[in-house]
Amino acid sequence: MTRYLAPLLIGIAGCAILLWLGTWQIQRLDWKQGLLADMEATISGPAQPLPVMVDPSAQRYQPVDLSGEIGDESLHVLVSAKLRGAGWRVISPFTTDDGRRLLVDRGFTPIDRKDAALYAGPVRLTGNLHWPDDRNSSTPDNDPDNDTWFARDIGPMSEALDTEPLLVIARSVDPVDEAIDPLPVDTSGIPNDHLQYAITWFSLAAVWLLMTGVWLRRIAKGTD
């Protein structure tokens, strides 16, 4: 019986570890689904007044409904939109009816429309406050002199357009500017691969168990 001990211990230990990893991914899946549901509820919730004191952790995705005037200045952030290719996110100053001046991410325009005339004037817009995290270690430095930005860096952008360091991602704008397609805040770009990971770990556990059985069978037949 001693010759079966090592394969049994290896088989049981390996299978237990793989099953634990799969169970952990199921728990992570439940956590991520709850997080995404909370985010969706916040994004689609009732509009709130613009904050006086800025708290990104508490106000991220806060819905707003604003009326005011879009300025004729704009900054362009190089992006790639799914099914549309390369283009620009258009960031413009927006002055509310009560005189506050902030940034508005109006949405996407094609790569060859950078210098196209855009609507400027009175609008009503709905959207969400956001503090994007576009920059990573491989993101190039912005080139403000040539109006080419690679990340929505709120601080430098607010200085360039003389606004508060507050960004609204437009969901709808009235009147509509046909040259720009809004890219509203949503959860579609947030990865949630925990189910696939769980299936992978459980499948590996099944394979491990099968191979342990094959190993034990070979020992029983004296071929190992």
C-alpha positions in Angstrom: 0.0 0.0 0.0 2.9 2.3 0.6 3.5 2.7 -3.1 0.1 4.2 -3.5 0.6 6.8 -0.7 2.7 9.3 -2.6 0.4 9.4 -5.7 -2.7 9.7 -3.4 -1.2 12.5 -1.4 -0.1 14.4 -4.5 -3.5 13.8 -6.2 -5.5 14.9 -3.2 -3.3 18.0 -2.4 -3.2 19.1 -6.0 -7.0 18.6 -6.6 -7.7 20.5 -3.3 -5.6 23.4 -4.3 -7.2 23.7 -7.7 -10.7 23.4 -6.3 -9.9 26.1 -3.8 -8.7 28.4 -6.5 -11.9 27.8 -8.5 -14.0 28.5 -5.4 -12.0 31.7 -4.8 -12.7 32.9 -8.3 -16.5 32.2 -7.8 -16.3 34.4 -4.7 -14.5 37.1 -6.7 -17.2 36.8 -9.4 -19.9 37.5 -6.8 -17.9 40.4 -5.5 -17.3 41.9 -9.0 -21.0 41.5 -10.0 -22.0 43.3 -6.9 -19.5 46.1 -7.5 -20.7 46.5 -11.1 -24.3 46.6 -10.0 -23.5 49.3 -7.5 -21.7 51.3 -10.2 -24.6 50.9 -12.7 -27.0 52.0 -10.0 -24.9 55.1 -9.3 -24.5 56.0 -13.0 -28.2 55.7 -13.8 -29.4 57.3 -10.5 -31.1 60.6 -10.1 -29.1 63.8 -10.9 -27.4 65.5 -8.1 -26.1 69.1 -7.7 -22.5 69.8 -8.7 -20.3 69.4 -5.6 -18.8 72.4 -3.9 -16.1 70.3 -2.2 -14.6 67.7 -4.5 -14.3 64.2 -3.2 -13.5 61.8 -6.1 -14.0 58.6 -4.1 -17.5 59.6 -3.1 -18.6 61.5 -6.2 -17.2 59.3 -9.0 -20.0 58.5 -11.5 -22.4 61.0 -9.8 -25.2 61.9 -12.3 -25.7 65.6 -13.2 -28.2 67.5 -15.2 -26.9 70.9 -16.2 -27.8 73.8 -18.4 -25.3 76.5 -19.5 -23.0 77.2 -22.4 -20.3 75.2 -24.1 -17.3 77.3 -25.1 -15.7 77.4 -28.5 -12.3 76.1 -27.2 -11.5 72.4 -27.2 -8.8 69.9 -26.3 -8.4 66.6 -28.2 -7.5 63.3 -26.6 -6.3 60.5 -28.9 -8.4 57.4 -28.5 -9.5 54.3 -30.3 -13.2 53.5 -30.2 -14.6 50.0 -30.8 -15.8 49.5 -34.4 -14.9 53.1 -35.2 -11.1 53.1 -35.1 -8.9 56.0 -34.1 -10.4 59.4 -33.2 -10.5 62.1 -30.6 -12.3 62.6 -27.3 -13.3 66.3 -27.4 -13.0 68.1 -24.1 -14.5 71.6 -23.9 -15.2 74.2 -21.2 -18.7 74.5 -20.0 -20.1 77.4 -18.0 -23.2 76.6 -16.0 -26.1 79.0 -15.6 -24.9 80.0 -12.2 -21.4 80.8 -13.4 -19.3 77.7 -12.6 -16.8 76.8 -15.3 -15.9 73.1 -15.7 -14.7 70.5 -18.2 -17.1 68.5 -20.3 -16.1 65.3 -22.2 -18.4 65.7 -25.2 -17.5 62.4 -26.8 -15.9 60.9 -29.9 -15.1 62.5 -33.3 -13.2 60.7 -36.1 -9.4 61.2 -36.5 -9.8 63.5 -39.6 -12.3 65.8 -37.9 -9.9 67.3 -35.4 -10.1 70.8 -36.9 -13.8 70.7 -37.8 -16.0 73.4 -36.4 -18.0 72.3 -33.4 -21.2 73.7 -31.9 -20.6 76.3 -29.2 -23.4 78.0 -27.3 -26.3 77.2 -24.9 -26.9 73.6 -24.2 -28.6 71.3 -21.7 -26.6 68.2 -20.9 -26.8 65.1 -18.7 -23.8 63.1 -17.7 -21.7 61.8 -14.9 -18.8 63.2 -12.9 -15.6 61.2 -13.5 -11.9 61.2 -12.6 -10.5 59.0 -15.4 -7.4 56.9 -14.9 -6.2 56.9 -18.5 -2.5 57.1 -17.8 -0.1 54.2 -17.3 3.6 53.6 -17.6 3.5 53.4 -21.4 1.3 56.5 -22.0 3.2 59.2 -23.9 3.4 62.7 -22.5 0.7 65.1 -23.6 1.6 67.6 -26.4 -0.5 70.7 -25.5 1.3 72.9 -28.0 -0.1 70.7 -30.8 -3.4 69.9 -29.0 -2.6 66.2 -28.8 -3.4 64.7 -25.5 -2.9 61.0 -24.6 -4.8 61.0 -21.3 -7.6 63.0 -19.7 -5.4 64.6 -17.1 -7.9 66.8 -15.3 -5.4 69.1 -13.6 -3.5 70.2 -16.8 -6.7 70.3 -18.8 -8.4 72.6 -16.3 -5.4 74.9 -16.4 -5.4 75.0 -20.2 -9.1 75.8 -20.4 -9.3 77.9 -17.2 -11.9 75.7 -15.5 -12.5 74.0 -12.1 -10.7 70.6 -11.9 -14.1 68.9 -12.5 -15.0 66.7 -15.5 -18.4 65.7 -16.7 -18.7 62.9 -19.2 -21.6 63.8 -21.4 -24.4 61.2 -21.8 -26.7 63.4 -23.9 -26.4 67.0 -25.1 -29.2 69.2 -26.4 -28.9 70.5 -29.1 -27.0 67.6 -30.6 -23.8 68.2 -32.4 -23.8 65.7 -35.3 -20.0 65.8 -35.4 -19.6 64.2 -32.0 -20.9 60.9 -30.6 -21.1 60.9 -26.8 -19.1 58.2 -25.0 -21.0 58.0 -21.7 -19.7 56.4 -18.6 -20.7 52.7 -18.3 -19.2 49.4 -17.0 -18.7 47.7 -20.3 -14.9 48.4 -20.3 -14.4 46.9 -16.8 -13.1 43.3 -17.1 -15.0 40.5 -15.3 -13.2 37.3 -16.2 -13.7 35.5 -12.9 -16.1 32.9 -14.3 -13.7 31.9 -17.1 -10.9 31.6 -14.5 -13.1 29.5 -12.2 -14.0 27.1 -15.1 -10.3 26.9 -15.9 -9.3 25.9 -12.3 -12.2 23.4 -12.0 -11.3 21.9 -15.3 -7.6 21.5 -14.2 -8.9 19.9 -11.0 -10.8 17.3 -13.1 -7.7 16.7 -15.2 -5.5 16.4 -12.2 -7.9 13.8 -10.7 -8.0 11.9 -13.9 -4.3 11.8 -14.2 -4.0 10.7 -10.6 -6.3 7.8 -11.4 -4.2 6.9 -14.4 -1.1 7.0 -12.2 -2.7 4.7 -9.6 -3.9 2.3 -12.3 -0.4 2.0 -13.8 1.0 1.3 -10.3 -1.7 -1.4 -9.8 -0.7 -3.0 -13.1 3.0 -2.8 -12.3 3.8 -0.6 -15.3 5.0 2.3 -13.2 
